[in-house]
Amino acid sequence: MKRIDIINKIGNKFHSGNTETGEYSYAKALKSIGKDIKEYQRCKTGTKHQYLDIRFENERLVVLVECKSKFSRWSKEKIQNQLQDYVRYEKAYSDKKIVAILAETDGDEVWTWFGQSVIIDDEHMKTSETTIKTFEEYEELCFGKVNDKIKVVDSIKTLNEMLHSDGISEKIRSQFVGTCLLALKNGLVYRDIQESIDPDTGATLSPQQVVLNNIRNVLEGLLSRGGGINKLSKLAILNNKVLDNQDVINLSYQELKLILEFIDTNVVPYINDKNTAGQDLLNLFFTTFNKYVGKADKNQAFTPDHICDFMSKVLEVNKHSRILDPCCGSGAFLVRAMTDAMDDCETEEEREIVKRSQIYGIEYEEGAFGLASTNMLIHGDGNSNINQDSMFNRGEWIKENNIDIVLMNPPYNATKKHCDPEYTKTWASNTKQDPSKGLHFVEWVARYISPKR
């Protein structure tokens, strides 16, 4: 990777060279704070290094990059010792966290170190970090939130009790808390809200109405940014099923604010959605409310996460997979598949491709379709290709998108209106439910998947 490309990728605004060539002179930097570089030069290579190729910084993090044409042309020990020198100088110069990198300019190999001591050797190398990242991504690696499952689980129980006390129906709790979490993750303003005037109607808006409108605006922005299909129908469902639900409308501003503050304080800080464990915690938070729902209200679309995980692993979902759940319900299979596919990615660009063009879902029932849209948005906006429709209307669409993996939990007692019309013509006149117990869903979708599988 060329030097200029490294600078552009990490972020030119963070680049802090102090020489005409853009290099960073530690002799000059240390002198500026009254220190002599000679006191820190203990290099084992016989060369008294002082010019680092590229340095980036903000108020709490420094990223050091030393470039070599090809690692194979150098002694590994020598170039690692050289980078260790720069780390030592940096520690003498500032008290910021350090990410230290060796990068090829005539190749793509990248070696990365960070952590408590930043020891530059094979043992402490971060072998999973093999590409140049953005400065923000390095910042997340060093300061990212720590997943705390116990804290999140305890918070779910308390939050459910709050929602019960405030009169939020069991059947909308999952979607309501998911919508709140999604808005909070994306900068929702909800504190110190005053009455306002609706610019379109001139009507007076109460503080709680202002907050609900703020949530709507966040959701609309996320759906627009995703560039996906059915934006208006997804937004309408989120409004009709959640934000315009009478239970939610009846919340006082104080009640709504306390719910949002609880999620903001007791859930958001304890889920790092940049890694798999955090994605799993998000899924746990979103779906656990369904165990509190009475049996008559329970959405049959929820598949246990350990089953989703098992099936995704068995089918070896990866960054090249094109995945469909034609009965996607709340999106549990799609979330798991997206998480596993992104785990296989090496760059943020690859992750965006997975989210934008490799995850597909179909859901017939409106409420579950809204759940799936919210669930995927919470997990990083993989909702772009989720449709509300019958899978039996989507054969050509499935074929056009070159689906090669299907993950689904078909309805085992589907009524005639949910089944393939051609298939139901063969039913006896007194047949009320699918006699194949869901197998005809499997047979039908198999006709349209990519033959390479």
C-alpha positions, 0 to 999 in steps of 0.5 A, spaced: 500 500 500 503 506 497 504 511 503 499 516 500 494 511 500 495 509 507 495 516 509 488 517 506 485 511 509 487 512 516 485 519 515 489 525 513 486 530 518 490 526 523 496 526 520 502 530 524 508 530 520 513 535 523 518 535 517 518 538 510 517 531 507 512 529 512 516 524 516 516 525 524 522 527 527 522 525 534 529 528 536 525 535 534 518 533 538 522 531 544 526 537 544 520 541 544 518 538 551 526 539 554 528 532 552 534 529 549 532 523 544 539 520 546 537 518 553 532 514 549 536 511 543 537 504 545 536 500 538 539 493 537 540 494 530 546 499 530 542 505 527 539 510 531 533 511 528 529 518 529 525 519 523 518 515 523 515 515 516 507 517 518 504 519 525 497 520 526 494 523 533 488 526 536 487 528 543 488 521 546 490 516 541 497 516 536 498 511 530 505 510 528 506 507 521 513 505 519 513 503 512 518 498 508 518 496 501 517 488 502 518 485 509 521 479 505 527 484 504 528 486 511 530 482 517 524 481 521 528 483 528 531 489 525 524 492 523 521 490 529 526 493 533 526 499 529 518 500 531 520 499 538 524 505 538 519 509 535 514 506 541 519 508 546 520 515 544 512 516 543 512 514 550 517 519 552 513 524 548 506 523 550 501 519 555 497 517 549 495 510 547 499 507 541 497 503 535 504 501 532 504 498 525 509 496 520 506 496 513 509 494 506 509 499 500 510 494 495 505 489 497 499 489 502 502 485 508 501 489 515 503 488 522 499 491 528 501 492 535 497 495 540 495 494 548 497 495 555 505 495 553 505 495 546 511 490 545 513 489 538 515 482 537 511 476 534 508 474 541 504 480 542 503 482 534 495 482 533 495 477 528 487 478 526 489 485 524 492 485 517 489 491 514 490 498 514 484 501 518 481 508 519 483 512 525 476 511 528 477 504 527 483 504 531 480 508 536 475 503 537 480 498 538 483 501 543 477 505 547 471 500 545 466 499 549 466 492 553 460 487 552 457 486 559 452 480 558 450 480 566 449 487 566 445 487 559 441 481 562 439 484 569 437 491 565 432 487 561 428 484 567 428 491 570 426 495 563 421 490 562 418 491 569 418 499 567 414 498 561 409 493 565 408 499 570 408 504 564 402 500 561 406 498 555 403 492 552 407 485 552 406 485 544 409 491 542 415 491 547 420 488 543 419 493 537 418 499 542 425 497 546 428 496 539 426 502 536 428 506 542 435 503 542 436 504 535 434 511 536 439 512 542 445 509 538 444 514 533 444 521 537 437 521 539 435 528 543 430 527 549 433 530 555 430 537 557 425 537 551 420 543 552 413 544 548 414 546 541 410 548 535 409 543 529 412 547 523 407 544 518 400 544 522 402 550 527 399 545 533 403 545 540 407 539 541 408 536 548 415 534 550 413 527 549 410 528 542 417 532 540 421 526 543 417 521 539 418 526 532 425 526 534 425 518 534 421 518 527 426 523 524 432 518 526 429 512 523 427 516 517 434 518 516 437 511 517 432 508 512 434 513 507 441 512 508 441 505 507 438 506 500 434 500 501 427 498 498 420 499 501 423 505 505 416 508 506 412 502 508 417 500 513 417 507 516 409 506 516 409 500 520 414 502 525 409 508 526 403 505 526 405 499 530 410 502 535 410 510 535 403 511 534 400 505 538 396 508 544 400 505 549 406 509 547 402 515 546 399 515 553 406 515 556 408 522 559 414 525 558 417 523 564 415 516 563 418 516 556 425 520 558 426 515 564 425 509 559 430 512 554 435 514 560 435 507 563 436 504 556 442 509 554 445 508 561 444 501 563 444 498 556 448 502 550 454 503 554 455 495 555 454 493 548 460 494 543 456 492 536 463 492 533 464 485 534 461 478 534 459 478 542 456 485 541 452 483 536 450 477 540 448 481 546 444 486 541 440 480 539 439 478 546 436 485 548 432 485 542 429 478 542 429 476 550 422 481 551 418 475 547 419 470 553 415 475 557 410 475 552 404 471 554 403 464 549 397 467 545 401 473 543 408 470 542 410 471 535 412 464 532 417 467 528 422 467 533 427 462 532 432 460 538 439 464 537 443 457 538 439 454 532 440 460 528 448 460 530 448 452 529 445 452 522 449 458 519 456 455 522 453 448 518 452 452 512 459 455 513 456 462 511 462 467 509 463 474 506 462 471 499 455 468 501 448 470 498 443 469 504 436 468 504 430 467 509 424 467 505 420 466 512 424 471 516 420 473 521 423 477 526 430 477 522 434 472 527 437 468 521 439 474 517 442 477 523 446 471 525 448 470 517 450 477 517 454 477 523 458 471 521 459 474 514 462 480 516 466 476 521 469 473 515 471 480 512 477 484 512 475 491 510 470 496 512 468 496 505 467 488 505 462 489 511 458 494 507 458 490 501 455 484 505 450 489 509 448 492 502 447 486 497 448 479 500 442 479 505 435 478 503 429 477 507 421 476 505 416 476 510 408 476 509 406 478 516 406 486 517 408 486 524 414 481 523 416 485 517 417 491 522 420 487 527 425 484 522 427 491 519 428 494 526 432 488 528 437 489 522 437 496 523 440 495 530 445 490 527 448 495 522 443 496 517 442 490 513 435 491 512 436 494 505 433 487 501 427 485 506 421 485 503 414 484 505 410 479 501 409 472 500 415 468 498 411 465 492 411 471 489 418 472 489 421 466 485 424 471 479 427 476 484 430 470 488 433 467 482 436 474 480 439 475 486 443 469 485 442 466 492 446 460 494 444 459 502 437 459 504 436 459 512 429 459 514 424 456 519 418 455 515 411 455 518 409 447 520 402 448 520 401 454 514 393 455 512 392 455 505 393 463 504 400 462 506 402 456 501 403 456 494 397 457 490 399 451 485 400 446 491 394 448 495 390 446 488 392 439 490 389 439 497 383 435 499 377 440 500 377 438 507 384 440 508 385 446 513 393 446 514 399 444 510 399 437 509 407 437 508 408 440 515 413 446 511 416 441 506 413 444 500 416 451 502 423 448 502 422 444 495 419 451 492 425 455 494 430 450 492 428 451 485 430 458 485 437 458 488 444 458 485 446 451 482 453 452 485 450 450 491 
